[in-house]
Amino acid sequence: MPEKTILHIDMDAFFAAVEAHDHPELKGKPVVIGSPPDKRGVVSTCSYEARKFGIHSAMPSRTAFQRCPHAIFLPPNMKRYHEVSGQIMEIFRRFTPLVEPLSCDEAFLDVTGARYLFGDGPEIARKIKAAVLAETGLTCSVGVAPNMFLAKIASDLNKPDGLTTVPASEKLIAEFLSPLPIKRMWGAGEKTQAILEAHNIHTIGDLQTVNPVKLAGWVGENSAASFRRLAFGIDDREIETASEEKSISNEITFDEDQVDAEVVETALLKLADKVGARLRLAGFYATTAQIKIRWKDFSTITRQRRLDPPCCDDITLRETALELFHKESLHSPVRLIGFGVSGLRKTADTPQLDLFQSSEKRNSTKREALSRAVDRIRERFGRKSIRRGSTLHEN
């Protein structure tokens, strides 16, 4: 099995950043989201400009006002924040179906199986950061690591707009963790931190060298065992997706509006390939395919067709994408092209197959086997090791 690649993505001052994006006059100013300073309540979050004055989450708003009287206090607009969060999570799922949201502004992603599609961990992180910035105007910080604990720590080290990669070797991981304060440890709350610091344990490096028996006596056997594993970067937890995907899609916005049908078709075929690879990676079969076209004037159309039998192979998806595209006339330059599938299921079987459908099913099975063989070649030798040929049925 390939070594895991986990990303932890954390939006930078999310609520305040959304407000500054929607209201450009707020950019560069200390913005505080939460209760107004003349009422009892706390700060939900604040911009980095406000943090320079010592303002932080959960601080009483009155205290925040005392520290920065010229700060701009705004009430939370949760409907808007969740709307933007939905955009962001959709971007994440373009790269992998294995997404575990922790809140509306952060998530873990397992991109192990997506590396042959999009590059190594840092390259995927850069692509996600670029997509989030281009489509929402917001920045995020990303940690790239072999597991969730290390990725979470890494994402917080170079905020805002950071990208931190944790080394993969055991020795380098221990060195990476050693100088960090114990408050970075999962499970080390304020009371535990006080106990450890009373015994001269101030950094994760101190935990790496402490006598395990003594540590168990201070914090209990279970916590001691957990701290010892985490201190050396050992974390075997798996990504837990919130729910199964209902659809998978990819789209591309052209740098310049396109009037050349061949250019649009080429982009559409690449999108179909990516969707097919994501389908197989997630273990799904699709029952419906859809294209999306956005014209120069931003008007948008979608066209869809049922897939019978359900499929996950590249060839059928490409054929369907082109069939839907060729039914539309390019009456205007194309700004965006997209391809997606929905009606996802874990099996390609359909009830009461007749003889014709059985023949179609056999053909679909062959195409799926071919697509999975291509996946294995690309996983081993890189995505460019095998390319689509001049006709639709060649790979």
C-alpha positions as CSV (number, residue, x, y, z in Angstrom):
1,M,0.0,0.0,0.0
2,P,1.3,3.5,-0.8
3,E,2.3,5.7,2.2
4,K,-0.6,7.8,3.3
5,T,-0.8,11.5,2.4
6,I,-3.2,13.5,4.6
7,L,-4.0,17.2,4.3
8,H,-5.5,19.3,7.0
9,I,-6.9,22.5,5.6
10,D,-7.9,25.4,7.8
11,M,-9.4,28.6,6.4
12,D,-7.7,31.8,7.6
13,A,-9.9,33.8,10.0
14,F,-12.8,32.5,8.1
15,F,-15.8,34.5,9.3
16,A,-13.8,37.8,9.2
17,A,-12.3,36.9,5.8
18,V,-15.8,36.3,4.3
19,E,-17.0,39.7,5.6
20,A,-13.9,41.4,4.2
21,H,-14.4,39.7,0.8
22,D,-18.1,40.7,0.7
23,H,-17.3,44.2,1.9
24,P,-14.0,45.3,0.5
25,E,-14.0,48.5,2.6
26,L,-13.2,46.2,5.6
27,K,-9.9,44.8,4.1
28,G,-6.9,45.6,6.2
29,K,-8.9,46.7,9.2
30,P,-9.4,45.1,12.6
31,V,-12.7,43.2,12.2
32,V,-14.3,41.4,15.2
33,I,-17.1,38.9,14.6
34,G,-19.3,38.4,17.7
35,S,-21.3,40.3,20.3
36,P,-21.1,44.1,20.2
37,P,-18.9,45.6,22.8
38,D,-21.8,47.3,24.7
39,K,-23.4,43.9,25.5
40,R,-22.4,40.8,27.3
41,G,-20.9,38.3,24.9
42,V,-17.7,37.0,23.4
43,V,-15.6,37.2,20.2
44,S,-16.4,34.4,17.8
45,T,-13.4,35.2,15.6
46,C,-11.4,38.2,14.3
47,S,-9.2,39.3,11.5
48,Y,-5.4,39.1,11.7
49,E,-5.3,42.9,12.0
50,A,-7.4,42.6,15.2
51,R,-5.2,39.8,16.5
52,K,-2.3,42.1,16.6
53,F,-4.0,43.8,19.5
54,G,-4.2,40.6,21.5
55,I,-7.9,39.9,20.5
56,H,-8.8,36.2,20.2
57,S,-11.8,33.9,20.1
58,A,-13.9,33.5,23.3
59,M,-12.5,36.8,24.6
60,P,-15.3,39.1,26.1
61,S,-16.2,41.6,23.5
62,R,-15.8,44.4,26.0
63,T,-12.2,43.3,26.6
64,A,-11.7,43.3,22.8
65,F,-13.0,46.8,22.6
66,Q,-10.7,48.0,25.4
67,R,-7.7,46.5,23.5
68,C,-8.8,48.0,20.2
69,P,-11.4,50.8,20.4
70,H,-11.3,51.3,16.6
71,A,-12.1,47.7,15.8
72,I,-15.2,47.0,13.7
73,F,-17.6,44.7,15.4
74,L,-20.0,42.7,13.3
75,P,-22.7,40.1,14.2
76,P,-22.1,36.6,12.7
77,N,-23.8,35.9,9.4
78,M,-24.0,32.1,9.7
79,K,-26.1,31.6,6.6
80,R,-23.5,33.3,4.5
81,Y,-20.6,31.5,6.1
82,H,-22.2,28.1,5.6
83,E,-22.9,29.0,1.9
84,V,-19.2,29.7,1.4
85,S,-18.3,26.6,3.4
86,G,-20.3,24.6,1.0
87,Q,-18.3,26.0,-1.9
88,I,-15.0,25.2,-0.2
89,M,-16.0,21.6,0.7
90,E,-17.1,21.1,-2.9
91,I,-13.6,22.2,-4.0
92,F,-12.0,19.7,-1.6
93,R,-14.1,16.9,-3.0
94,R,-12.9,17.6,-6.6
95,F,-9.6,16.2,-5.4
96,T,-10.7,13.3,-3.2
97,P,-13.9,11.8,-1.9
98,L,-12.2,11.2,1.4
99,V,-13.1,14.4,3.2
100,E,-13.7,14.7,6.9
101,P,-15.1,18.2,7.8
102,L,-14.3,19.2,11.4
103,S,-16.3,22.4,11.2
104,C,-17.4,24.8,8.5
105,D,-13.9,26.1,7.9
106,E,-11.6,23.1,8.3
107,A,-11.3,19.5,7.1
108,F,-9.0,16.5,6.8
109,L,-8.5,15.1,3.3
110,D,-6.9,11.7,2.4
111,V,-5.3,12.3,-1.0
112,T,-3.3,9.1,-1.1
113,G,-5.2,7.7,-4.0
114,A,-5.4,11.0,-5.8
115,R,-1.7,11.6,-6.2
116,Y,-1.4,10.2,-9.7
117,L,-4.2,12.5,-10.8
118,F,-3.1,15.7,-9.2
119,G,0.6,15.3,-8.1
120,D,2.1,14.7,-4.7
121,G,0.8,16.1,-1.4
122,P,2.3,19.5,-1.6
123,E,1.3,19.9,-5.2
124,I,-2.3,18.9,-4.4
125,A,-2.2,21.4,-1.5
126,R,-1.1,24.2,-3.8
127,K,-3.8,23.4,-6.3
128,I,-6.5,23.4,-3.6
129,K,-5.2,26.7,-2.2
130,A,-5.3,28.2,-5.7
131,A,-8.8,26.9,-6.4
132,V,-10.1,28.2,-3.1
133,L,-8.6,31.6,-3.7
134,A,-9.8,31.9,-7.3
135,E,-13.4,30.8,-6.5
136,T,-14.0,32.4,-3.1
137,G,-11.4,35.1,-2.7
138,L,-10.2,33.5,0.6
139,T,-7.0,32.0,1.7
140,C,-6.4,28.8,3.7
141,S,-3.5,27.1,5.4
142,V,-2.6,23.5,4.7
143,G,-0.6,20.9,6.5
144,V,0.7,17.9,4.5
145,A,1.7,14.8,6.5
146,P,1.5,11.0,6.7
147,N,-1.3,11.1,9.3
148,M,-4.0,13.3,10.8
149,F,-2.2,14.4,13.9
150,L,0.8,15.7,12.1
151,A,-1.2,17.4,9.3
152,K,-3.3,19.2,12.0
153,I,-0.2,20.5,13.7
154,A,1.4,21.5,10.4
155,S,-1.5,23.6,9.1
156,D,-1.2,25.9,12.1
157,L,2.5,26.6,11.9
158,N,2.6,29.2,9.1
159,K,-0.7,31.0,9.2
160,P,-2.1,32.8,7.3
161,D,-1.9,31.4,3.7
162,G,0.6,28.8,4.8
163,L,1.7,25.4,3.4
164,T,3.7,23.2,5.7
165,T,4.9,19.7,4.8
166,V,6.0,17.2,7.5
167,P,8.9,14.9,6.6
168,A,8.0,11.2,6.3
169,S,10.9,9.5,8.1
170,E,10.5,8.6,11.8
171,K,13.7,10.4,12.8
172,L,12.7,13.7,11.0
173,I,9.2,13.5,12.3
174,A,10.5,13.3,15.9
175,E,12.8,16.3,15.2
176,F,9.9,18.2,13.6
177,L,7.8,17.7,16.8
178,S,10.5,18.1,19.4
179,P,10.6,21.9,19.8
180,L,6.8,22.4,19.8
181,P,5.0,23.3,23.1
182,I,3.0,20.6,24.8
183,K,-0.2,22.5,24.2
184,R,0.0,21.3,20.6
185,M,-0.6,17.7,21.9
186,W,-4.1,16.3,21.3
187,G,-5.7,15.7,24.7
188,A,-3.4,18.1,26.6
189,G,-5.9,20.5,28.1
190,E,-5.0,23.3,30.5
191,K,-5.1,21.1,33.6
192,T,-2.9,18.4,31.9
193,Q,-0.5,21.1,30.7
194,A,-0.2,22.4,34.2
195,I,0.6,19.0,35.6
196,L,3.2,18.3,32.9
197,E,4.9,21.7,33.3
198,A,5.1,21.2,37.1
199,H,7.3,18.2,36.2
200,N,9.4,20.2,33.8
201,I,7.7,18.9,30.7
202,H,7.3,21.9,28.4
203,T,7.8,20.6,24.9
204,I,6.9,17.6,22.8
205,G,10.6,16.8,22.9
206,D,10.4,16.6,26.7
207,L,7.6,14.0,26.3
208,Q,9.8,12.0,23.9
209,T,12.5,11.5,26.6
210,V,10.4,11.3,29.8
211,N,10.3,8.1,31.8
212,P,7.0,6.3,30.7
213,V,6.3,5.0,34.2
214,K,6.6,8.5,35.7
215,L,4.4,9.9,32.9
216,A,1.7,7.4,33.7
217,G,1.9,8.3,37.3
218,W,1.3,12.0,36.5
219,V,-1.5,11.7,33.9
220,G,-2.7,8.1,34.0
221,E,-1.8,5.1,31.9
222,N,-4.2,5.8,29.0
223,S,-3.1,9.4,28.5
224,A,0.5,8.5,29.0
225,A,0.4,5.9,26.3
226,S,-1.4,8.3,23.9
227,F,1.0,11.1,24.6
228,R,4.0,8.8,24.0
229,R,2.7,7.7,20.6
230,L,1.7,11.2,19.5
231,A,5.1,12.6,20.7
232,F,6.7,10.5,18.0
233,G,4.1,11.3,15.4
234,I,2.3,7.9,15.5
235,D,-1.4,8.2,14.6
236,D,-3.3,5.3,13.0
237,R,-6.7,6.9,12.7
238,E,-8.6,6.9,9.4
239,I,-10.5,9.7,7.7
240,E,-14.2,9.4,8.5
241,T,-16.4,11.0,5.8
242,A,-19.5,12.6,7.0
243,S,-21.7,10.8,4.5
244,E,-21.5,9.1,1.2
245,E,-21.2,11.4,-1.8
246,K,-24.3,12.0,-3.8
247,S,-22.4,13.3,-6.8
248,I,-19.0,13.8,-8.2
249,S,-18.0,16.6,-10.6
250,N,-15.2,18.7,-12.0
251,E,-15.2,21.9,-14.0
252,I,-12.8,24.3,-15.6
253,T,-13.0,28.0,-16.2
254,F,-11.0,29.0,-19.3
255,D,-8.5,31.8,-19.1
256,E,-10.2,33.3,-22.1
257,D,-13.7,32.6,-23.4
258,Q,-13.5,29.8,-25.9
259,V,-15.1,29.7,-29.4
260,D,-13.1,26.7,-30.6
261,A,-15.2,23.6,-30.1
262,E,-12.2,21.3,-30.2
263,V,-10.6,23.1,-27.2
264,V,-13.8,22.8,-25.2
265,E,-14.1,19.1,-26.2
266,T,-10.6,18.4,-25.1
267,A,-11.2,20.0,-21.7
268,L,-14.5,18.1,-21.4
269,L,-12.8,14.8,-22.0
270,K,-10.1,15.5,-19.4
271,L,-12.9,16.3,-16.9
272,A,-14.6,13.0,-17.7
273,D,-11.4,11.2,-17.1
274,K,-11.0,12.9,-13.7
275,V,-14.5,12.1,-12.7
276,G,-14.1,8.5,-13.7
277,A,-10.9,8.1,-11.7
278,R,-12.7,9.7,-8.6
279,L,-15.6,7.3,-9.1
280,R,-13.4,4.2,-9.1
281,L,-11.3,5.5,-6.2
282,A,-14.5,6.0,-4.1
283,G,-15.9,2.7,-5.1
284,F,-19.0,4.0,-6.8
285,Y,-21.0,3.5,-10.0
286,A,-23.0,6.4,-11.5
287,T,-26.5,6.2,-12.8
288,T,-26.6,9.8,-14.3
289,A,-24.1,11.9,-16.2
290,Q,-24.4,15.7,-16.7
291,I,-22.5,18.5,-18.5
292,K,-22.5,22.1,-17.5
293,I,-21.8,25.0,-19.9
294,R,-21.5,28.6,-18.8
295,W,-21.5,31.1,-21.7
296,K,-19.7,34.4,-21.9
297,D,-22.6,36.3,-20.5
298,F,-22.6,34.0,-17.4
299,S,-25.8,32.3,-18.4
300,T,-25.5,28.6,-17.6
301,I,-27.1,25.4,-18.9
302,T,-27.0,21.8,-17.7
303,R,-27.8,18.7,-19.7
304,Q,-28.0,15.1,-18.4
305,R,-28.5,11.5,-19.4
306,R,-29.2,8.3,-17.6
307,L,-26.4,5.7,-17.6
308,D,-27.8,2.2,-18.0
309,P,-26.2,0.0,-16.7
310,P,-24.5,2.2,-14.0
311,C,-20.9,2.7,-14.8
312,C,-17.5,4.1,-13.6
313,D,-15.4,3.6,-16.7
314,D,-13.7,6.4,-18.7
315,I,-14.9,5.3,-22.1
316,T,-18.6,5.4,-21.4
317,L,-18.3,8.7,-19.5
318,R,-16.4,10.3,-22.4
319,E,-18.9,9.1,-24.9
320,T,-21.8,10.4,-22.8
321,A,-20.1,13.8,-22.2
322,L,-19.5,14.3,-26.0
323,E,-23.0,13.1,-26.8
324,L,-24.5,15.7,-24.5
325,F,-22.1,18.4,-25.7
326,H,-22.7,17.8,-29.4
327,K,-26.5,18.4,-28.9
328,E,-25.7,22.0,-28.0
329,S,-24.7,24.7,-30.6
330,L,-21.9,27.0,-29.6
331,H,-23.9,30.1,-30.1
332,S,-21.7,32.1,-27.8
333,P,-18.1,31.8,-26.4
334,V,-17.8,29.3,-23.6
335,R,-16.5,30.6,-20.2
336,L,-16.8,27.3,-18.2
337,I,-17.3,23.6,-19.0
338,G,-18.1,21.0,-16.4
339,F,-18.9,17.3,-16.2
340,G,-20.4,15.4,-13.3
341,V,-22.2,12.2,-12.3
342,S,-24.8,11.5,-9.7
343,G,-27.1,8.7,-8.5
344,L,-24.1,7.0,-7.0
345,R,-24.3,3.4,-5.9
346,K,-21.9,0.7,-4.7
347,T,-22.9,-1.8,-7.4
348,A,-23.4,-1.8,-11.1
349,D,-26.1,-4.4,-11.0
350,T,-29.6,-3.5,-12.1
351,P,-32.8,-5.5,-11.5
352,Q,-34.3,-7.7,-14.1
353,L,-31.7,-7.5,-16.8
354,D,-33.0,-8.6,-20.2
355,L,-30.7,-10.1,-22.9
356,F,-29.9,-6.7,-24.4
357,Q,-29.1,-5.2,-21.1
358,S,-26.9,-8.2,-20.2
359,S,-24.9,-7.6,-23.3
360,E,-24.5,-3.9,-22.4
361,K,-23.5,-5.0,-18.9
362,R,-20.7,-7.3,-20.3
363,N,-19.4,-4.4,-22.4
364,S,-19.5,-2.1,-19.4
365,T,-17.5,-4.6,-17.3
366,K,-14.8,-4.8,-20.0
367,R,-14.5,-1.1,-20.1
368,E,-14.3,-0.9,-16.3
369,A,-11.5,-3.5,-16.3
370,L,-9.6,-1.4,-18.9
371,S,-10.1,1.8,-16.9
372,R,-8.9,0.2,-13.7
373,A,-5.8,-1.2,-15.5
374,V,-5.0,2.3,-16.6
375,D,-5.4,3.5,-13.0
376,R,-2.9,1.0,-11.8
377,I,-0.4,1.9,-14.5
378,R,-0.7,5.6,-13.7
379,E,-0.4,5.0,-10.0
380,R,2.8,3.2,-10.6
381,F,4.4,5.2,-13.3
382,G,2.7,8.6,-13.2
383,R,-0.3,10.1,-14.9
384,K,1.7,11.0,-18.1
385,S,2.8,7.4,-18.5
386,I,-0.4,6.6,-20.5
387,R,-2.4,9.1,-22.5
388,R,-5.7,9.1,-24.5
389,G,-5.1,8.5,-28.1
390,S,-6.6,10.1,-31.2
391,T,-9.9,8.3,-30.9
392,L,-12.3,8.0,-28.1
393,H,-11.7,4.3,-27.5
394,E,-8.0,4.5,-27.3
395,N,-6.1,5.1,-24.0
